[in-house]
Amino acid sequence: MTQLLALKSTEQQAGLDTNDCATQTNICSKITKADLSGAHTKVVNAVNKTLIGEEGIIVRETTRTFVIIKPDNELKVLLKEGSVF
């Protein structure tokens, strides 16, 4: 993830203020643009409590959803809004 976000190593971060608004904006911008296809994900909290614990590999991402393939080869659509991954 450090390489994906082009973050400096711990040694290079000495003196870097992580509360700096520009730094946080830069990191958030890169995270939202990251291609998450192939990443393992798990729902840790959600408005829809039946989704908590669902996990798998992201095979498709849209603006509002992740489509994952679960360990039992079942495809599942997870809403991003109201969920914490």
C-alpha positions in Angstrom: 0.0 0.0 0.0 2.9 2.4 0.7 4.1 2.0 -2.8 0.7 2.3 -4.3 0.2 5.6 -2.4 3.7 6.7 -3.2 4.3 7.4 0.5 7.7 8.1 2.0 9.4 5.4 4.1 9.4 5.8 7.9 12.9 7.3 7.7 11.8 9.8 5.1 8.7 10.8 7.1 10.8 12.2 10.0 9.5 15.7 10.5 6.4 15.1 8.2 3.3 16.4 9.8 0.6 13.7 9.1 -2.0 16.2 10.3 -1.1 18.4 7.4 -4.3 18.9 5.4 -2.5 18.8 2.0 -1.0 15.4 2.9 -4.3 13.9 4.0 -6.0 15.2 0.9 -3.3 13.6 -1.3 -3.6 10.3 0.5 -7.4 10.3 0.3 -7.3 11.2 -3.4 -5.0 8.2 -4.1 -7.0 5.8 -2.1 -10.3 6.7 -3.9 -8.6 6.2 -7.3 -6.9 2.9 -6.4 -8.0 -0.1 -8.5 -9.2 -2.6 -5.9 -9.9 -5.5 -8.3 -8.3 -8.6 -6.9 -8.1 -7.3 -3.4 -9.5 -9.3 -0.5 -12.2 -7.5 1.5 -14.3 -8.1 4.5 -17.4 -6.2 5.8 -16.6 -5.3 9.4 -19.7 -3.0 10.0 -22.8 -2.2 7.9 -26.2 -0.6 8.2 -27.5 -4.0 6.9 -26.3 -6.2 9.7 -26.6 -9.4 7.5 -23.6 -8.2 5.5 -21.2 -8.1 8.5 -18.6 -10.8 8.1 -19.1 -11.2 4.3 -15.7 -11.6 2.7 -14.1 -12.4 -0.6 -12.1 -11.1 -3.5 -13.3 -8.0 -5.4 -14.0 -8.9 -9.0 -15.8 -5.7 -10.0 -16.2 -2.2 -8.6 -18.8 0.3 -9.5 -19.4 3.8 -8.1 -21.7 2.4 -5.4 -20.9 -1.3 -5.1 -18.3 -4.0 -4.9 -18.9 -7.4 -6.5 -17.0 -10.1 -4.7 -16.5 -13.8 -5.2 -16.8 -15.6 -1.9 -14.8 -18.7 -0.9 -17.7 -20.9 -1.9 -17.6 -19.4 -5.5 -20.8 -17.4 -4.9 -20.9 -13.8 -6.3 -22.2 -11.2 -3.9 -22.9 -7.5 -4.4 -22.0 -5.3 -1.5 -23.2 -1.7 -1.2 -20.4 0.7 -0.3 -22.7 3.2 1.3 -23.4 2.3 4.9 -20.6 -0.3 5.0 -17.2 -0.4 6.5 -14.6 -2.7 4.8 
